[in-house]
Amino acid sequence: MSSSTGCQDAVEFPRFTFNPKEGIDNPALVISDDPEPDQSAVPRLCHLKRLEGQSFGFYLRTDHSSRGFEVRDVDSWSPAERSGLRDGDRLLEVNDEYVANMDFSTVVRRIQSCGFHLFLLVLRRDEYEQAVSVGEDLKMLARLSKGDGWSRPRLCHISRHPEHGLGMSIVSVEGQKGHYIVHTVPDGPAETAGVCNWDRLIWINGVLVSMLPNSTLSKCVKKSGNAVTVLVTDRESEAYYVRRKIPILPVVAECSSLPYAAKTMHLKKGDDGYGFLLRQERLVGRTQTVHLLREVDEGSPAEGVGMEDGDLLLAVNGEPVESLEHEEIVQKIRRSGDEVILTAISIPGRDFYRMLGISPLMFPEVHASQDDKGSTVTSCTKDQRNAPHTNGHGSSALHSGPLITQLTKTTSDAFL
C-alpha cells in the first residue's frame, strides 16, 4: 500500500481472519492504544528554485528566545511553498553549510547571493524547541541526517603543469552513460587543487559532464588551455544526492584553489566619509556598464579594509547590485548610515566566474574591517588584478547620508 503523500515506501500489512468462537488467529497481534510516536527530530531538506527577478518568497527572522532563525510568512505559490518550506520552520543549514551559529546578517547574505537554487535544512518548530530543551547537538543532528561518510562537493581549479599536465585522467564508468571517474597522479596538479583519486566528475568549466559523450569531454579538456575548473564529489556523497534527488551544483560546494575570490569589506565612516569614488563605466571593447570603486583615499576607511582602485562592486549589504543603476546603488550606500558592507572583485575575476556561469557571491569569505589592519583574507586565493581600461560615465563620492540601519547586526527580519 503506498502512502498518500508519496513520500514513504510501500508497506504490506499482515493478513488475519476472525472467528467469533476462536478469536483472532494471530495471537501475537494485540489490539491496543496507538504506540508513542518517535520523538527524535528529523531535519527536512527543501530545494527552492526561483526565476530571474523572482524572490524565494519567505521572511527570515531571529527567534530571540532560542537564538535560532525562524521562517515566517511563506508566500502562496512561491518557490518556498513549493519546496515544502512552512511557516515556523527553524533553519539549520543553508546550501549544506551549518548556519545556526552565525549572525543574522551573514545568513541573509548567504541566501541573497546563492543565485537561482537554494537548499535549506530545517526543523519543524516543535521539533526544534524539543531538541533545544534537551540540549541536543543540532549540528550533529544535521550531519546525521545525511548519513555516514557524506561531505560537500568540491569546486577545484587545476593549473596545467608544463611536464605533468593536469595530473589526472578521466575514465567513463562502464555501462553508465554520462558517468565519469577521476584518477589522479599522487601530488600532481589535480590532487594539489583538491581533487581526490576515484572522485566522481560532475561538472567541468561550467558544463555538466552527464550531458557529454566521452569524445566531447576529451576535446573539452584538451581545449581548456592552461587550466580547468571542475566540480567533483566522492562516491558516498554522490549516492546521498542521488538518493535525495538533489542536483549536485556549485552552490553547495566548497571552493578550492580558485584563482579569484570576492572580498567583503565592512566600512565604518570616518570624518571625511568612506574615502572612495563610485563610478559607472563602460569597459573598452564591451557593451555592458559596470560599477567600479575608484580614487581610494590614502588613510581612508576604504583603504583600511583593502579596497583597491578598479575593484568591481558586486553587492551592498549582501544585496547584488550589478544590474542596478548608479543612483540606486549610491542611495543604498547612503541609507546604510555610518556603516556599510561592500562586496567586490577584480574585473578579471568577474570574467572568470562569468565564463563558468556562476556568481562569485556564492562562496563565503572572511569579512575585512578597519580592525583587521587592512588585511583581506578569503577562503579562496587572493584576487589577481589587471583591470582593463575603462571609459567613465557617472561618478559619486561617498561621504555622507542619513543614519538608517539596513541589514546590520541589529536587524532581525528580512524578506528573501
C-alpha positions in Angstrom: 0.0 0.0 0.0 1.5 3.3 -1.0 1.4 6.4 1.2 -1.0 9.2 0.0 1.8 11.7 0.4 4.1 9.8 -2.0 7.0 10.1 0.5 7.0 6.7 2.1 7.9 3.2 0.9 5.2 0.6 0.3 4.1 -1.3 3.4 2.4 -4.7 3.4 0.2 -5.4 6.5 -0.1 -9.0 8.0 -3.2 -10.9 7.0 -5.6 -12.4 9.6 -9.1 -13.8 9.8 -11.5 -13.5 12.6 -13.6 -16.4 14.0 -16.2 -15.3 16.7 -15.7 -18.6 18.5 -11.9 -18.9 18.3 -10.9 -15.2 18.3 -8.1 -13.8 16.2 -5.9 -16.4 14.5 -2.7 -14.5 15.2 -2.2 -14.4 19.0 0.8 -12.1 18.5 -1.4 -9.4 17.2 -2.7 -7.4 20.1 -5.1 -4.5 19.7 -4.0 -1.7 22.0 -3.6 2.1 22.0 -1.6 3.6 19.3 2.2 3.4 20.0 4.0 6.5 21.1 5.4 8.3 18.0 9.2 8.6 17.6 10.2 11.8 19.4 13.5 12.2 17.7 13.8 15.4 15.5 14.0 14.7 11.8 15.5 17.6 9.7 13.8 18.3 6.3 15.6 19.4 3.2 13.8 22.0 1.0 15.1 22.8 -2.5 13.9 26.3 -3.6 14.2 27.2 -7.3 13.5 30.7 -8.5 13.5 32.6 -11.8 15.3 35.8 -12.8 13.9 38.7 -10.7 11.8 36.4 -8.5 12.2 36.2 -4.7 12.2 32.9 -2.8 9.0 34.0 -1.1 9.6 33.9 2.7 10.7 36.0 5.6 13.6 35.0 7.9 13.7 36.4 11.4 15.7 35.9 14.5 14.0 33.9 17.3 15.4 35.7 20.3 14.2 33.2 22.8 16.2 30.3 21.3 18.7 32.4 19.2 17.7 30.5 16.1 16.4 31.5 12.7 12.7 31.2 12.0 10.8 31.1 8.7 7.7 33.3 8.6 5.0 34.4 6.2 5.7 32.0 3.3 4.1 33.4 0.2 1.4 31.2 -1.6 2.6 29.6 -4.8 6.2 30.8 -4.1 9.4 28.8 -4.6 9.5 28.5 -0.8 6.0 27.0 -0.5 6.5 24.6 -3.5 9.7 23.3 -1.8 7.8 22.3 1.3 9.0 25.2 3.5 6.5 26.0 6.1 5.7 28.9 8.5 7.5 28.4 11.8 10.3 26.1 10.4 13.7 26.7 12.1 16.8 26.9 9.9 19.8 24.6 10.4 21.7 24.7 7.1 22.0 26.9 4.0 23.3 25.1 1.0 24.7 22.3 3.1 26.5 24.7 5.5 25.5 24.8 9.1 24.4 28.4 10.0 22.7 28.1 13.4 25.9 29.6 15.0 26.2 32.5 12.5 24.9 36.1 13.0 21.7 37.0 11.2 23.2 39.3 8.6 25.7 36.7 7.5 22.9 34.1 7.0 20.8 36.6 5.0 23.8 37.4 2.7 24.4 33.7 2.1 20.8 33.3 0.9 20.8 36.5 -1.1 23.9 35.6 -3.0 23.1 32.0 -3.9 21.6 32.5 -7.3 18.6 30.6 -8.5 19.0 27.5 -6.3 18.7 27.4 -2.5 18.9 24.4 -0.3 17.5 24.8 3.3 17.7 22.2 6.0 15.0 22.9 8.6 13.2 21.5 11.6 9.6 21.9 12.5 9.1 24.4 15.3 8.0 21.8 17.8 10.9 19.5 16.9 13.4 22.4 17.2 12.1 23.5 20.6 12.2 19.9 21.9 15.7 19.4 20.7 16.9 22.7 22.3 15.1 21.9 25.6 17.0 18.6 26.0 20.3 20.1 24.8 20.6 18.1 21.6 23.6 18.9 19.4 21.8 20.5 16.3 25.0 20.5 14.2 25.4 16.8 14.7 21.7 16.2 14.1 22.0 18.0 10.8 25.0 15.9 9.8 23.5 12.6 10.8 20.5 13.4 8.6 22.9 12.9 5.6 24.4 9.6 6.7 27.9 8.5 7.4 30.7 9.4 5.0 28.9 12.5 3.5 30.9 15.6 2.5 30.3 18.6 0.4 31.2 18.6 -3.3 34.5 20.5 -4.2 34.9 23.1 -6.8 38.6 22.9 -7.8 40.7 24.9 -10.2 43.6 22.9 -11.7 46.5 24.7 -13.4 48.3 22.7 -16.0 52.0 21.8 -15.2 54.5 22.1 -18.1 55.6 18.4 -17.6 52.8 16.7 -15.7 49.8 18.3 -17.4 46.7 18.4 -15.2 47.8 15.4 -13.2 44.6 13.4 -13.8 42.8 11.1 -16.2 39.1 10.9 -16.7 37.5 7.4 -17.2 34.0 6.7 -18.1 32.0 4.2 -16.0 31.2 1.1 -17.9 27.5 0.7 -18.6 26.6 4.1 -17.1 26.4 6.8 -19.8 27.5 10.2 -18.7 29.2 9.0 -15.5 32.9 9.7 -15.2 35.6 8.9 -12.5 38.8 10.9 -12.0 42.2 9.2 -11.4 44.8 11.5 -10.0 48.6 11.4 -10.0 50.0 11.5 -6.4 51.0 15.1 -5.6 50.1 16.2 -9.1 48.3 19.4 -10.0 44.8 17.9 -9.7 45.5 16.4 -6.3 47.1 19.6 -5.1 44.0 21.5 -6.2 41.7 19.3 -4.0 40.7 16.5 -6.4 40.9 13.0 -4.9 41.5 9.7 -6.6 38.3 8.0 -7.6 36.3 11.2 -7.3 33.1 11.4 -9.4 33.4 14.2 -12.1 30.1 16.2 -12.1 30.9 19.4 -14.0 33.8 20.9 -15.9 34.3 24.6 -17.0 30.6 25.2 -16.4 29.2 22.2 -18.3 27.5 19.1 -16.8 29.5 16.1 -17.9 26.4 13.9 -17.8 25.4 15.7 -21.0 28.8 15.0 -22.7 29.8 11.8 -24.6 33.3 10.6 -23.9 34.8 12.1 -27.2 33.3 15.5 -26.5 34.6 15.6 -22.9 38.1 14.7 -24.1 38.0 17.6 -26.6 36.8 19.9 -23.8 39.8 19.0 -21.6 42.3 19.4 -24.5 40.9 22.8 -25.4 40.8 24.1 -21.8 44.2 25.7 -22.2 46.4 26.2 -19.1 43.7 25.4 -16.5 40.3 23.7 -15.9 37.7 24.2 -13.2 35.9 21.0 -12.1 33.2 20.1 -9.6 33.8 16.7 -8.0 32.5 14.6 -5.2 33.2 11.2 -3.6 31.1 8.1 -4.2 29.3 8.1 -0.9 28.3 11.8 -1.2 27.1 11.3 -4.8 24.9 8.4 -3.5 23.4 10.8 -0.9 22.5 13.4 -3.5 21.1 10.8 -5.9 19.0 9.2 -3.1 17.5 12.5 -2.2 17.0 13.5 -5.8 19.1 16.6 -5.3 21.2 18.0 -8.2 24.9 18.5 -7.4 25.6 22.2 -8.0 28.4 24.6 -7.3 26.1 26.4 -4.9 26.6 23.6 -2.3 30.3 23.2 -3.0 33.4 24.1 -1.1 35.9 26.0 -3.3 39.5 25.0 -3.5 42.4 26.9 -5.2 40.2 29.2 -7.2 42.3 31.9 -8.8 39.9 34.7 -7.9 37.7 35.5 -4.9 35.2 38.2 -4.0 36.1 40.1 -0.9 33.6 41.6 1.6 34.6 44.8 3.2 33.0 46.3 6.3 33.4 50.1 6.2 32.8 52.5 9.1 32.5 56.1 8.0 35.3 58.5 9.1 35.3 62.3 9.5 35.7 62.7 5.7 33.3 59.9 4.7 34.3 56.5 3.4 37.1 57.8 1.1 36.3 56.4 -2.3 34.5 57.2 -5.5 31.8 55.0 -7.1 31.8 55.3 -10.9 29.6 53.7 -13.5 31.8 52.9 -16.5 31.8 51.1 -19.8 34.7 48.7 -20.3 36.7 49.2 -23.5 35.5 46.8 -26.2 32.4 45.7 -24.2 28.8 46.8 -24.3 27.9 46.4 -20.6 28.5 49.0 -18.0 29.9 48.2 -14.5 30.2 49.9 -11.2 33.8 50.5 -10.2 35.4 51.6 -6.9 37.8 54.4 -7.8 40.2 57.0 -6.2 40.6 55.3 -2.9 42.0 58.0 -0.5 45.2 57.2 1.4 44.5 56.6 5.1 40.7 56.4 4.5 38.3 53.7 5.8 38.1 52.3 2.3 41.9 51.8 2.1 41.9 50.4 5.6 39.7 47.4 4.5 41.8 46.6 1.4 39.8 48.4 -1.2 41.8 48.9 -4.4 41.2 51.2 -7.4 39.4 49.3 -10.1 37.5 46.9 -7.8 34.1 46.0 -9.4 31.2 46.3 -7.0 29.0 43.2 -6.7 26.8 43.8 -3.6 25.8 46.3 -1.0 24.9 44.9 2.4 24.7 41.5 0.8 22.3 42.6 -1.9 23.5 42.1 -5.5 23.7 45.4 -7.3 25.3 44.7 -10.7 22.0 45.2 -12.6 21.1 48.4 -10.8 21.6 52.0 -12.0 24.3 54.2 -10.5 22.0 56.4 -8.4 20.2 53.4 -7.0 23.4 52.0 -5.6 24.5 55.4 -4.2 21.2 55.6 -2.3 21.6 52.1 -0.9 25.1 53.0 0.4 23.9 56.4 1.8 20.9 54.8 3.5 23.2 52.5 5.4 24.3 55.4 7.5 27.7 55.3 9.2 28.5 51.7 8.3 28.2 49.7 5.0 29.2 46.3 3.8 30.5 46.1 0.2 31.4 43.0 -1.8 33.8 43.5 -4.7 36.1 41.6 -7.1 38.6 42.4 -9.8 37.4 42.6 -13.4 39.4 39.5 -14.4 37.8 37.7 -11.5 34.3 38.7 -12.6 35.2 37.5 -16.2 36.4 34.1 -14.7 33.1 33.5 -13.0 31.0 34.6 -16.0 32.9 32.1 -18.1 31.9 29.4 -15.6 28.3 30.6 -15.5 28.3 31.1 -11.7 28.3 34.0 -9.3 31.4 34.9 -7.2 28.9 35.8 -4.5 28.1 32.1 -3.9 31.2 31.5 -1.9 31.8 32.7 1.7 34.7 34.8 2.6 36.2 36.3 5.7 35.0 39.9 6.2 37.6 42.6 6.2 37.1 45.6 8.5 39.1 48.5 9.8 40.0 46.4 12.8 41.8 43.9 10.5 44.6 46.3 9.9 44.0 46.3 6.2 44.3 42.6 5.6 41.8 40.8 3.4 41.7 37.0 3.9 39.4 34.7 1.9 38.7 31.0 1.8 40.0 31.0 -1.8 43.2 32.5 -3.2 43.5 36.3 -3.4 42.4 38.3 -6.4 44.9 38.9 -9.3 44.5 42.4 -10.5 45.0 43.6 -14.1 41.8 45.5 -14.8 41.3 46.7 -18.4 41.0 50.4 -19.2 37.5 52.0 -19.0 35.5 54.9 -20.3 33.9 56.8 -17.5 30.2 57.8 -17.4 28.9 58.6 -13.9 30.6 59.0 -10.5 29.7 59.7 -6.9 31.9 60.4 -3.9 30.6 58.6 -0.8 30.8 60.9 2.1 27.5 61.5 3.9 24.0 60.3 4.3 21.1 59.9 6.8 21.5 57.3 9.6 19.2 54.4 8.6 20.1 50.9 9.6 20.0 48.4 6.8 20.9 44.7 7.4 23.3 45.4 10.3 23.9 43.1 13.2 20.8 44.5 14.9 18.5 43.6 12.0 16.2 40.6 12.8 13.8 40.3 9.9 14.4 40.0 6.1 12.3 39.1 3.1 14.1 36.7 0.8 
